[in-house]
Amino acid sequence: MFKPTQKSWLSPFLMITYIATSITGVLMLFHIKFPGLYPVHEWVGLAFVIAGIIHIVLNWKMFASYFSKLNLRANATYGTVIALVLVVVIAFAIPSNGHGDHSKYHANAGSTSQSLAIPKQS
């Protein structure tokens, strides 16, 4: 019987969602588009994040041990700092070039802004 707290399902799930999110992300980066690309990337990415959080919770003792031993603590700290610096550099230093507007790929995009528009007074 399936139990969400068992670790045996989590690694394969993380692997598949990681691969799917990575492939769709690379396709988006190189502007290779096909129907359903953005919803697949967003929903599978969300499943990947949720599974990652579950993975951290289930393996918290092992994860915390990386920061408890002196030599592992230094390596884990370096890895964490490098990852955070990379995120900040990508977020602030690299221009988006309009890649953030995915409204043309979503069916209802723009409908709320049009319906909430204030009519002009004459």
N, CA, C and O atoms as a printed pandas DataFrame, in Angstrom:
     atom_number atom_name residue_name chain_id  residue_number  x_coord  y_coord  z_coord
0              1         N          MET        A               1    0.829   -1.177    0.000
1              2        CA          MET        A               1    0.000    0.000    0.000
2              3         C          MET        A               1    0.881    1.251    0.000
3              4         O          MET        A               1    1.943    1.272    0.623
4              5         N          PHE        A               2    0.441    2.269   -0.689
5              6        CA          PHE        A               2    1.192    3.517   -0.800
6              7         C          PHE        A               2    1.102    4.321    0.481
7              8         O          PHE        A               2    0.012    4.572    0.994
8              9         N          LYS        A               3    2.263    4.726    1.000
9             10        CA          LYS        A               3    2.314    5.593    2.175
10            11         C          LYS        A               3    3.185    6.802    1.819
11            12         O          LYS        A               3    4.347    6.631    1.452
12            13         N          PRO        A               4    2.646    8.011    1.921
13            14        CA          PRO        A               4    3.415    9.195    1.553
14            15         C          PRO        A               4    4.677    9.401    2.380
15            16         O          PRO        A               4    5.595   10.093    1.942
16            17         N          THR        A               5    4.733    8.808    3.571
17            18        CA          THR        A               5    5.910    8.990    4.413
18            19         C          THR        A               5    7.025    7.996    4.100
19            20         O          THR        A               5    8.113    8.097    4.667
20            21         N          GLN        A               6    6.776    7.050    3.220
21            22        CA          GLN        A               6    7.825    6.124    2.816
22            23         C          GLN        A               6    8.717    6.801    1.779
23            24         O          GLN        A               6    8.232    7.522    0.907
24            25         N          LYS        A               7   10.015    6.564    1.880
25            26        CA          LYS        A               7   10.968    7.219    1.001
26            27         C          LYS        A               7   11.104    6.527   -0.351
27            28         O          LYS        A               7   11.660    7.119   -1.276
28            29         N          SER        A               8   10.621    5.305   -0.498
29            30        CA          SER        A               8   10.873    4.525   -1.709
30            31         C          SER        A               8   10.250    5.139   -2.963
31            32         O          SER        A               8   10.767    4.923   -4.059
32            33         N          TRP        A               9    9.170    5.888   -2.842
33            34        CA          TRP        A               9    8.535    6.506   -4.008
34            35         C          TRP        A               9    9.132    7.873   -4.326
35            36         O          TRP        A               9    9.011    8.364   -5.448
36            37         N          LEU        A              10    9.770    8.477   -3.344
37            38        CA          LEU        A              10   10.164    9.868   -3.466
38            39         C          LEU        A              10   11.326   10.100   -4.422
39            40         O          LEU        A              10   11.292   11.044   -5.211
40            41         N          SER        A              11   12.339    9.270   -4.368
41            42        CA          SER        A              11   13.497    9.468   -5.256
42            43         C          SER        A              11   13.125    9.342   -6.731
43            44         O          SER        A              11   13.511   10.206   -7.519
44            45         N          PRO        A              12   12.386    8.297   -7.143
45            46        CA          PRO        A              12   11.978    8.241   -8.549
46            47         C          PRO        A              12   11.086    9.420   -8.951
47            48         O          PRO        A              12   11.201    9.940  -10.061
48            49         N          PHE        A              13   10.196    9.837   -8.044
49            50        CA          PHE        A              13    9.321   10.973   -8.330
50            51         C          PHE        A              13   10.137   12.242   -8.518
51            52         O          PHE        A              13    9.908   12.997   -9.463
52            53         N          LEU        A              14   11.096   12.480   -7.614
53            54        CA          LEU        A              14   11.962   13.648   -7.749
54            55         C          LEU        A              14   12.771   13.595   -9.041
55            56         O          LEU        A              14   12.941   14.615   -9.709
56            57         N          MET        A              15   13.267   12.423   -9.392
57            58        CA          MET        A              15   14.067   12.290  -10.607
58            59         C          MET        A              15   13.244   12.630  -11.852
59            60         O          MET        A              15   13.711   13.371  -12.717
60            61         N          ILE        A              16   12.040   12.101  -11.948
61            62        CA          ILE        A              16   11.198   12.343  -13.127
62            63         C          ILE        A              16   10.765   13.807  -13.196
63            64         O          ILE        A              16   10.799   14.413  -14.267
64            65         N          THR        A              17   10.357   14.379  -12.062
65            66        CA          THR        A              17    9.936   15.785  -12.093
66            67         C          THR        A              17   11.122   16.706  -12.355
67            68         O          THR        A              17   10.962   17.739  -13.006
68            69         N          TYR        A              18   12.309   16.353  -11.862
69            70        CA          TYR        A              18   13.509   17.139  -12.148
70            71         C          TYR        A              18   13.820   17.108  -13.643
71            72         O          TYR        A              18   14.083   18.149  -14.245
72            73         N          ILE        A              19   13.791   15.934  -14.233
73            74        CA          ILE        A              19   14.091   15.803  -15.666
74            75         C          ILE        A              19   13.071   16.582  -16.489
75            76         O          ILE        A              19   13.446   17.316  -17.403
76            77         N          ALA        A              20   11.783   16.430  -16.174
77            78        CA          ALA        A              20   10.741   17.124  -16.932
78            79         C          ALA        A              20   10.869   18.641  -16.799
79            80         O          ALA        A              20   10.754   19.362  -17.790
80            81         N          THR        A              21   11.106   19.124  -15.586
81            82        CA          THR        A              21   11.254   20.566  -15.370
82            83         C          THR        A              21   12.510   21.088  -16.054
83            84         O          THR        A              21   12.501   22.182  -16.618
84            85         N          SER        A              22   13.573   20.323  -16.009
85            86        CA          SER        A              22   14.821   20.745  -16.657
86            87         C          SER        A              22   14.672   20.816  -18.172
87            88         O          SER        A              22   15.096   21.790  -18.795
88            89         N          ILE        A              23   14.079   19.799  -18.760
89            90        CA          ILE        A              23   13.916   19.787  -20.219
90            91         C          ILE        A              23   13.002   20.919  -20.669
91            92         O          ILE        A              23   13.322   21.632  -21.621
92            93         N          THR        A              24   11.874   21.090  -19.998
93            94        CA          THR        A              24   10.975   22.172  -20.406
94            95         C          THR        A              24   11.610   23.535  -20.165
95            96         O          THR        A              24   11.378   24.464  -20.939
96            97         N          GLY        A              25   12.406   23.674  -19.107
97            98        CA          GLY        A              25   13.099   24.927  -18.845
98            99         C          GLY        A              25   14.120   25.251  -19.919
99           100         O          GLY        A              25   14.230   26.402  -20.341
100          101         N          VAL        A              26   14.863   24.263  -20.366
101          102        CA          VAL        A              26   15.846   24.480  -21.440
102          103         C          VAL        A              26   15.132   24.816  -22.750
103          104         O          VAL        A              26   15.588   25.681  -23.497
104          105         N          LEU        A              27   14.030   24.145  -23.030
105          106        CA          LEU        A              27   13.259   24.471  -24.227
106          107         C          LEU        A              27   12.769   25.914  -24.185
107          108         O          LEU        A              27   12.818   26.621  -25.191
108          109         N          MET        A              28   12.299   26.346  -23.025
109          110        CA          MET        A              28   11.832   27.727  -22.882
110          111         C          MET        A              28   12.993   28.704  -23.034
111          112         O          MET        A              28   12.831   29.768  -23.630
112          113         N          LEU        A              29   14.154   28.356  -22.505
113          114        CA          LEU        A              29   15.323   29.223  -22.594
114          115         C          LEU        A              29   15.710   29.469  -24.046
115          116         O          LEU        A              29   16.081   30.584  -24.414
116          117         N          PHE        A              30   15.623   28.440  -24.863
117          118        CA          PHE        A              30   15.989   28.552  -26.276
118          119         C          PHE        A              30   14.786   28.857  -27.178
119          120         O          PHE        A              30   14.874   28.730  -28.400
120          121         N          HIS        A              31   13.676   29.253  -26.577
121          122        CA          HIS        A              31   12.465   29.678  -27.294
122          123         C          HIS        A              31   11.915   28.599  -28.225
123          124         O          HIS        A              31   11.376   28.901  -29.290
124          125         N          ILE        A              32   12.056   27.354  -27.817
125          126        CA          ILE        A              32   11.452   26.242  -28.552
126          127         C          ILE        A              32   10.094   26.015  -27.908
127          128         O          ILE        A              32   10.001   25.551  -26.772
128          129         N          LYS        A              33    9.043   26.348  -28.647
129          130        CA          LYS        A              33    7.706   26.335  -28.058
130          131         C          LYS        A              33    6.844   25.251  -28.686
131          132         O          LYS        A              33    6.968   24.942  -29.871
132          133         N          PHE        A              34    5.981   24.690  -27.880
133          134        CA          PHE        A              34    4.944   23.782  -28.365
134          135         C          PHE        A              34    3.774   23.878  -27.405
135          136         O          PHE        A              34    3.946   24.302  -26.262
136          137         N          PRO        A              35    2.591   23.492  -27.847
137          138        CA          PRO        A              35    1.401   23.613  -26.997
138          139         C          PRO        A              35    1.567   22.843  -25.684
139          140         O          PRO        A              35    1.987   21.686  -25.678
140          141         N          GLY        A              36    1.238   23.489  -24.602
141          142        CA          GLY        A              36    1.298   22.861  -23.297
142          143         C          GLY        A              36    2.637   22.971  -22.589
143          144         O          GLY        A              36    2.777   22.481  -21.469
144          145         N          LEU        A              37    3.619   23.597  -23.209
145          146        CA          LEU        A              37    4.958   23.672  -22.622
146          147         C          LEU        A              37    4.943   24.401  -21.281
147          148         O          LEU        A              37    5.464   23.885  -20.292
148          149         N          TYR        A              38    4.356   25.585  -21.239
149          150        CA          TYR        A              38    4.373   26.372  -20.014
150          151         C          TYR        A              38    3.547   25.744  -18.894
151          152         O          TYR        A              38    4.020   25.704  -17.758
152          153         N          PRO        A              39    2.340   25.255  -19.157
153          154        CA          PRO        A              39    1.611   24.587  -18.065
154          155         C          PRO        A              39    2.332   23.348  -17.540
155          156         O          PRO        A              39    2.338   23.104  -16.333
156          157         N          VAL        A              40    2.940   22.563  -18.432
157          158        CA          VAL        A              40    3.684   21.381  -17.984
158          159         C          VAL        A              40    4.842   21.821  -17.085
159          160         O          VAL        A              40    5.057   21.248  -16.017
160          161         N          HIS        A              41    5.584   22.840  -17.523
161          162        CA          HIS        A              41    6.726   23.317  -16.746
162          163         C          HIS        A              41    6.279   23.829  -15.373
163          164         O          HIS        A              41    6.911   23.529  -14.360
164          165         N          GLU        A              42    5.203   24.591  -15.345
165          166        CA          GLU        A              42    4.743   25.179  -14.087
166          167         C          GLU        A              42    4.199   24.130  -13.126
167          168         O          GLU        A              42    4.554   24.143  -11.947
168          169         N          TRP        A              43    3.353   23.229  -13.594
169          170        CA          TRP        A              43    2.732   22.253  -12.702
170          171         C          TRP        A              43    3.698   21.160  -12.273
171          172         O          TRP        A              43    3.696   20.751  -11.112
172          173         N          VAL        A              44    4.523   20.684  -13.199
173          174        CA          VAL        A              44    5.513   19.679  -12.823
174          175         C          VAL        A              44    6.553   20.312  -11.901
175          176         O          VAL        A              44    7.039   19.666  -10.973
176          177         N          GLY        A              45    6.897   21.587  -12.160
177          178        CA          GLY        A              45    7.814   22.299  -11.276
178          179         C          GLY        A              45    7.253   22.440   -9.878
179          180         O          GLY        A              45    7.988   22.306   -8.899
180          181         N          LEU        A              46    5.963   22.710   -9.767
181          182        CA          LEU        A              46    5.318   22.798   -8.457
182          183         C          LEU        A              46    5.357   21.443   -7.746
183          184         O          LEU        A              46    5.626   21.381   -6.546
184          185         N          ALA        A              47    5.094   20.371   -8.472
185          186        CA          ALA        A              47    5.171   19.027   -7.881
186          187         C          ALA        A              47    6.605   18.734   -7.429
187          188         O          ALA        A              47    6.811   18.110   -6.388
188          189         N          PHE        A              48    7.591   19.180   -8.204
189          190        CA          PHE        A              48    9.000   19.003   -7.865
190          191         C          PHE        A              48    9.334   19.724   -6.557
191          192         O          PHE        A              48   10.018   19.164   -5.700
192          193         N          VAL        A              49    8.862   20.944   -6.402
193          194        CA          VAL        A              49    9.114   21.724   -5.181
194          195         C          VAL        A              49    8.466   21.053   -3.972
195          196         O          VAL        A              49    9.098   20.927   -2.923
196          197         N          ILE        A              50    7.221   20.623   -4.110
197          198        CA          ILE        A              50    6.525   19.968   -2.997
198          199         C          ILE        A              50    7.239   18.674   -2.611
199          200         O          ILE        A              50    7.430   18.399   -1.426
200          201         N          ALA        A              51    7.631   17.882   -3.604
201          202        CA          ALA        A              51    8.346   16.634   -3.324
202          203         C          ALA        A              51    9.708   16.927   -2.692
203          204         O          ALA        A              51   10.165   16.176   -1.831
204          205         N          GLY        A              52   10.353   18.006   -3.113
205          206        CA          GLY        A              52   11.630   18.387   -2.508
206          207         C          GLY        A              52   11.481   18.745   -1.043
207          208         O          GLY        A              52   12.325   18.385   -0.221
208          209         N          ILE        A              53   10.415   19.448   -0.714
209          210        CA          ILE        A              53   10.155   19.801    0.686
210          211         C          ILE        A              53    9.889   18.536    1.506
211          212         O          ILE        A              53   10.393   18.399    2.621
212          213         N          ILE        A              54    9.101   17.617    0.956
213          214        CA          ILE        A              54    8.843   16.347    1.646
214          215         C          ILE        A              54   10.149   15.589    1.844
215          216         O          ILE        A              54   10.374   15.010    2.907
216          217         N          HIS        A              55   11.003   15.587    0.839
217          218        CA          HIS        A              55   12.297   14.903    0.905
218          219         C          HIS        A              55   13.156   15.485    2.031
219          220         O          HIS        A              55   13.773   14.741    2.793
220          221         N          ILE        A              56   13.193   16.809    2.132
221          222        CA          ILE        A              56   13.977   17.458    3.187
222          223         C          ILE        A              56   13.413   17.099    4.563
223          224         O          ILE        A              56   14.172   16.804    5.487
224          225         N          VAL        A              57   12.096   17.122    4.702
225          226        CA          VAL        A              57   11.477   16.800    5.994
226          227         C          VAL        A              57   11.775   15.355    6.387
227          228         O          VAL        A              57   12.137   15.085    7.533
228          229         N          LEU        A              58   11.627   14.427    5.444
229          230        CA          LEU        A              58   11.852   13.011    5.759
230          231         C          LEU        A              58   13.312   12.695    6.030
231          232         O          LEU        A              58   13.612   11.731    6.735
232          233         N          ASN        A              59   14.227   13.489    5.482
233          234        CA          ASN        A              59   15.658   13.238    5.639
234          235         C          ASN        A              59   16.342   14.324    6.458
235          236         O          ASN        A              59   17.535   14.575    6.285
236          237         N          TRP        A              60   15.594   14.968    7.350
237          238        CA          TRP        A              60   16.123   16.116    8.079
238          239         C          TRP        A              60   17.362   15.776    8.909
239          240         O          TRP        A              60   18.307   16.564    8.950
240          241         N          LYS        A              61   17.372   14.609    9.575
241          242        CA          LYS        A              61   18.532   14.251   10.406
242          243         C          LYS        A              61   19.798   14.157    9.568
243          244         O          LYS        A              61   20.847   14.660    9.970
244          245         N          MET        A              62   19.709   13.525    8.421
245          246        CA          MET        A              62   20.880   13.405    7.548
246          247         C          MET        A              62   21.283   14.770    7.007
247          248         O          MET        A              62   22.468   15.097    6.951
248          249         N          PHE        A              63   20.296   15.564    6.609
249          250        CA          PHE        A              63   20.576   16.903    6.090
250          251         C          PHE        A              63   21.255   17.765    7.157
251          252         O          PHE        A              63   22.228   18.458    6.862
252          253         N          ALA        A              64   20.758   17.728    8.374
253          254        CA          ALA        A              64   21.337   18.514    9.463
254          255         C          ALA        A              64   22.743   18.038    9.800
255          256         O          ALA        A              64   23.574   18.829   10.246
256          257         N          SER        A              65   23.020   16.753    9.591
257          258        CA          SER        A              65   24.356   16.242    9.901
258          259         C          SER        A              65   25.423   16.842    8.978
259          260         O          SER        A              65   26.600   16.884    9.334
260          261         N          TYR        A              66   25.011   17.305    7.793
261          262        CA          TYR        A              66   25.979   17.950    6.898
262          263         C          TYR        A              66   26.562   19.209    7.529
263          264         O          TYR        A              66   27.698   19.585    7.240
264          265         N          PHE        A              67   25.793   19.852    8.382
265          266        CA          PHE        A              67   26.233   21.088    9.015
266          267         C          PHE        A              67   26.794   20.862   10.420
267          268         O          PHE        A              67   27.205   21.819   11.076
268          269         N          SER        A              68   26.818   19.615   10.890
269          270        CA          SER        A              68   27.279   19.370   12.251
270          271         C          SER        A              68   28.758   19.000   12.321
271          272         O          SER        A              68   29.428   19.360   13.288
272          273         N          LYS        A              69   29.273   18.304   11.342
273          274        CA          LYS        A              69   30.686   17.926   11.344
274          275         C          LYS        A              69   31.489   19.039   10.675
275          276         O          LYS        A              69   31.044   19.628    9.689
276          277         N          LEU        A              70   32.659   19.321   11.209
277          278        CA          LEU        A              70   33.436   20.489   10.790
278          279         C          LEU        A              70   33.757   20.485    9.304
279          280         O          LEU        A              70   33.512   21.484    8.626
280          281         N          ASN        A              71   34.301   19.383    8.773
281          282        CA          ASN        A              71   34.670   19.373    7.351
282          283         C          ASN        A              71   33.439   19.389    6.449
283          284         O          ASN        A              71   33.458   20.022    5.393
284          285         N          LEU        A              72   32.372   18.704    6.849
285          286        CA          LEU        A              72   31.144   18.727    6.066
286          287         C          LEU        A              72   30.448   20.075    6.176
287          288         O          LEU        A              72   29.836   20.542    5.215
288          289         N          ARG        A              73   30.541   20.704    7.349
289          290        CA          ARG        A              73   29.916   22.003    7.558
290          291         C          ARG        A              73   30.504   23.045    6.611
291          292         O          ARG        A              73   29.769   23.845    6.031
292          293         N          ALA        A              74   31.815   23.037    6.456
293          294        CA          ALA        A              74   32.465   23.996    5.552
294          295         C          ALA        A              74   31.992   23.774    4.121
295          296         O          ALA        A              74   31.645   24.734    3.433
296          297         N          ASN        A              75   31.973   22.542    3.667
297          298        CA          ASN        A              75   31.538   22.244    2.294
298          299         C          ASN        A              75   30.073   22.587    2.089
299          300         O          ASN        A              75   29.710   23.162    1.063
300          301         N          ALA        A              76   29.231   22.242    3.049
301          302        CA          ALA        A              76   27.806   22.559    2.929
302          303         C          ALA        A              76   27.584   24.063    2.934
303          304         O          ALA        A              76   26.729   24.568    2.206
304          305         N          THR        A              77   28.346   24.780    3.748
305          306        CA          THR        A              77   28.226   26.239    3.789
306          307         C          THR        A              77   28.676   26.850    2.475
307          308         O          THR        A              77   28.010   27.743    1.950
308          309         N          TYR        A              78   29.796   26.384    1.934
309          310        CA          TYR        A              78   30.262   26.891    0.631
310          311         C          TYR        A              78   29.223   26.636   -0.452
311          312         O          TYR        A              78   28.927   27.522   -1.253
312          313         N          GLY        A              79   28.679   25.443   -0.477
313          314        CA          GLY        A              79   27.664   25.119   -1.481
314          315         C          GLY        A              79   26.433   25.986   -1.359
315          316         O          GLY        A              79   25.875   26.426   -2.364
316          317         N          THR        A              80   26.003   26.236   -0.130
317          318        CA          THR        A              80   24.828   27.081    0.108
318          319         C          THR        A              80   25.092   28.514   -0.333
319          320         O          THR        A              80   24.251   29.129   -0.990
320          321         N          VAL        A              81   26.266   29.051    0.029
321          322        CA          VAL        A              81   26.609   30.425   -0.350
322          323         C          VAL        A              81   26.720   30.557   -1.869
323          324         O          VAL        A              81   26.227   31.530   -2.438
324          325         N          ILE        A              82   27.352   29.606   -2.523
325          326        CA          ILE        A              82   27.491   29.655   -3.986
326          327         C          ILE        A              82   26.118   29.621   -4.649
327          328         O          ILE        A              82   25.871   30.374   -5.591
328          329         N          ALA        A              83   25.221   28.758   -4.171
329          330        CA          ALA        A              83   23.875   28.673   -4.748
330          331         C          ALA        A              83   23.112   29.971   -4.554
331          332         O          ALA        A              83   22.444   30.434   -5.478
332          333         N          LEU        A              84   23.196   30.568   -3.369
333          334        CA          LEU        A              84   22.488   31.824   -3.113
334          335         C          LEU        A              84   23.041   32.969   -3.960
335          336         O          LEU        A              84   22.273   33.778   -4.481
336          337         N          VAL        A              85   24.363   33.043   -4.103
337          338        CA          VAL        A              85   24.971   34.072   -4.950
338          339         C          VAL        A              85   24.516   33.893   -6.395
339          340         O          VAL        A              85   24.206   34.875   -7.070
340          341         N          LEU        A              86   24.472   32.664   -6.871
341          342        CA          LEU        A              86   24.022   32.388   -8.235
342          343         C          LEU        A              86   22.587   32.853   -8.446
343          344         O          LEU        A              86   22.277   33.456   -9.473
344          345         N          VAL        A              87   21.721   32.582   -7.497
345          346        CA          VAL        A              87   20.323   33.011   -7.595
346          347         C          VAL        A              87   20.230   34.529   -7.644
347          348         O          VAL        A              87   19.481   35.077   -8.452
348          349         N          VAL        A              88   20.983   35.214   -6.790
349          350        CA          VAL        A              88   20.946   36.677   -6.760
350          351         C          VAL        A              88   21.480   37.257   -8.062
351          352         O          VAL        A              88   20.901   38.200   -8.599
352          353         N          VAL        A              89   22.567   36.712   -8.572
353          354        CA          VAL        A              89   23.141   37.206   -9.827
354          355         C          VAL        A              89   22.160   37.020  -10.977
355          356         O          VAL        A              89   21.962   37.933  -11.778
356          357         N          ILE        A              90   21.559   35.865  -11.062
357          358        CA          ILE        A              90   20.598   35.611  -12.141
358          359         C          ILE        A              90   19.377   36.506  -11.994
359          360         O          ILE        A              90   18.866   37.026  -12.985
360          361         N          ALA        A              91   18.911   36.690  -10.772
361          362        CA          ALA        A              91   17.695   37.480  -10.547
362          363         C          ALA        A              91   17.888   38.965  -10.825
363          364         O          ALA        A              91   16.978   39.622  -11.329
364          365         N          PHE        A              92   19.058   39.499  -10.503
365          366        CA          PHE        A              92   19.231   40.946  -10.576
366          367         C          PHE        A              92   20.195   41.420  -11.662
367          368         O          PHE        A              92   20.046   42.539  -12.152
368          369         N          ALA        A              93   21.154   40.628  -12.045
369          370        CA          ALA        A              93   22.182   41.103  -12.963
370          371         C          ALA        A              93   21.890   40.778  -14.421
371          372         O          ALA        A              93   22.361   41.483  -15.314
372          373         N          ILE        A              94   21.135   39.738  -14.675
373          374        CA          ILE        A              94   20.859   39.335  -16.056
374          375         C          ILE        A              94   19.504   39.895  -16.453
375          376         O          ILE        A              94   18.503   39.594  -15.802
376          377         N          PRO        A              95   19.446   40.709  -17.515
377          378        CA          PRO        A              95   18.158   41.285  -17.919
378          379         C          PRO        A              95   17.205   40.203  -18.403
379          380         O          PRO        A              95   17.623   39.202  -18.985
380          381         N          SER        A              96   15.921   40.420  -18.154
381          382        CA          SER        A              96   14.937   39.403  -18.516
382          383         C          SER        A              96   14.579   39.444  -19.996
383          384         O          SER        A              96   14.125   38.438  -20.541
384          385         N          ASN        A              97   14.775   40.595  -20.667
385          386        CA          ASN        A              97   14.456   40.738  -22.093
386          387         C          ASN        A              97   13.020   40.365  -22.410
387          388         O          ASN        A              97   12.735   39.860  -23.497
388          389         N          GLY        A              98   12.121   40.605  -21.482
389          390        CA          GLY        A              98   10.707   40.345  -21.716
390          391         C          GLY        A              98   10.317   38.890  -21.640
391          392         O          GLY        A              98    9.217   38.530  -22.058
392          393         N          HIS        A              99   11.194   38.031  -21.114
393          394        CA          HIS        A              99   10.868   36.605  -21.043
394          395         C          HIS        A              99    9.800   36.300  -20.005
395          396         O          HIS        A              99    9.256   35.196  -19.985
396          397         N          GLY        A             100    9.493   37.259  -19.145
397          398        CA          GLY        A             100    8.543   37.009  -18.074
398          399         C          GLY        A             100    7.094   37.053  -18.505
399          400         O          GLY        A             100    6.229   36.630  -17.737
400          401         N          ASP        A             101    6.782   37.546  -19.705
401          402        CA          ASP        A             101    5.395   37.670  -20.140
402          403         C          ASP        A             101    4.963   36.402  -20.861
403          404         O          ASP        A             101    5.296   36.193  -22.028
404          405         N          HIS        A             102    4.226   35.570  -20.162
405          406        CA          HIS        A             102    3.731   34.332  -20.751
406          407         C          HIS        A             102    2.243   34.415  -21.027
407          408         O          HIS        A             102    1.592   33.388  -21.220
408          409         N          SER        A             103    1.691   35.629  -21.048
409          410        CA          SER        A             103    0.246   35.784  -21.165
410          411         C          SER        A             103   -0.298   35.202  -22.465
411          412         O          SER        A             103   -1.438   34.740  -22.499
412          413         N          LYS        A             104    0.487   35.215  -23.528
413          414        CA          LYS        A             104   -0.019   34.683  -24.793
414          415         C          LYS        A             104   -0.138   33.161  -24.786
415          416         O          LYS        A             104   -0.729   32.577  -25.694
416          417         N          TYR        A             105    0.428   32.517  -23.753
417          418        CA          TYR        A             105    0.374   31.066  -23.675
418          419         C          TYR        A             105   -0.721   30.572  -22.747
419          420         O          TYR        A             105   -0.998   29.373  -22.706
420          421         N          HIS        A             106   -1.344   31.466  -22.006
421          422        CA          HIS        A             106   -2.396   31.084  -21.078
422          423         C          HIS        A             106   -3.743   31.519  -21.638
423          424         O          HIS        A             106   -3.889   32.636  -22.134
424          425         N          ALA        A             107   -4.712   30.638  -21.556
425          426        CA          ALA        A             107   -6.002   30.865  -22.201
426          427         C          ALA        A             107   -6.726   32.101  -21.675
427          428         O          ALA        A             107   -7.271   32.872  -22.465
428          429         N          ASN        A             108   -6.742   32.305  -20.366
429          430        CA          ASN        A             108   -7.519   33.395  -19.782
430          431         C          ASN        A             108   -6.688   34.625  -19.466
431          432         O          ASN        A             108   -7.166   35.527  -18.778
432          433         N          ALA        A             109   -5.475   34.681  -19.944
433          434        CA          ALA        A             109   -4.611   35.819  -19.612
434          435         C          ALA        A             109   -5.201   37.098  -20.180
435          436         O          ALA        A             109   -5.652   37.138  -21.325
436          437         N          GLY        A             110   -5.191   38.113  -19.386
437          438        CA          GLY        A             110   -5.670   39.413  -19.825
438          439         C          GLY        A             110   -7.166   39.606  -19.646
439          440         O          GLY        A             110   -7.638   40.743  -19.680
440          441         N          SER        A             111   -7.923   38.546  -19.458
441          442        CA          SER        A             111   -9.373   38.694  -19.353
442          443         C          SER        A             111   -9.763   39.411  -18.069
443          444         O          SER        A             111  -10.714   40.192  -18.067
444          445         N          THR        A             112   -9.041   39.158  -16.970
445          446        CA          THR        A             112   -9.392   39.820  -15.715
446          447         C          THR        A             112   -9.052   41.297  -15.768
447          448         O          THR        A             112   -9.795   42.126  -15.242
448          449         N          SER        A             113   -7.935   41.634  -16.401
449          450        CA          SER        A             113   -7.567   43.046  -16.447
450          451         C          SER        A             113   -8.540   43.824  -17.321
451          452         O          SER        A             113   -8.802   44.998  -17.062
452          453         N          GLN        A             114   -9.073   43.183  -18.349
453          454        CA          GLN        A             114  -10.045   43.865  -19.200
454          455         C          GLN        A             114  -11.383   44.010  -18.484
455          456         O          GLN        A             114  -12.052   45.035  -18.609
456          457         N          SER        A             115  -11.770   42.980  -17.733
457          458        CA          SER        A             115  -13.056   43.045  -17.059
458          459         C          SER        A             115  -13.026   43.998  -15.869
459          460         O          SER        A             115  -14.067   44.513  -15.460
460          461         N          LEU        A             116  -11.844   44.236  -15.312
461          462        CA          LEU        A             116  -11.723   45.128  -14.178
462          463         C          LEU        A             116  -11.380   46.559  -14.596
463          464         O          LEU        A             116  -11.233   47.444  -13.753
464          465         N          ALA        A             117  -11.258   46.769  -15.884
465          466        CA          ALA        A             117  -10.897   48.107  -16.357
466          467         C          ALA        A             117  -12.029   49.102  -16.046
467          468         O          ALA        A             117  -13.210   48.780  -16.176
468          469         N          ILE        A             118  -11.647   50.282  -15.644
469          470        CA          ILE        A             118  -12.610   51.329  -15.323
470          471         C          ILE        A             118  -12.999   52.017  -16.623
471          472         O          ILE        A             118  -12.128   52.506  -17.343
472          473         N          PRO        A             119  -14.293   52.063  -16.939
473          474        CA          PRO        A             119  -14.700   52.706  -18.183
474          475         C          PRO        A             119  -14.401   54.201  -18.145
475          476         O          PRO        A             119  -14.448   54.835  -17.090
476          477         N          LYS        A             120  -14.100   54.737  -19.295
477          478        CA          LYS        A             120  -13.798   56.173  -19.394
478          479         C          LYS        A             120  -15.071   56.993  -19.200
479          480         O          LYS        A             120  -16.144   56.649  -19.695
480          481         N          GLN        A             121  -14.912   58.082  -18.469
481          482        CA          GLN        A             121  -16.018   59.002  -18.221
482          483         C          GLN        A             121  -16.070   60.017  -19.374
483          484         O          GLN        A             121  -15.033   60.547  -19.773
484          485         N          SER        A             122  -17.243   60.283  -19.899
485          486        CA          SER        A             122  -17.320   61.281  -20.987
486          487         C          SER        A             122  -17.966   62.560  -20.540
487          488         O          SER        A             122  -18.104   63.492  -21.333
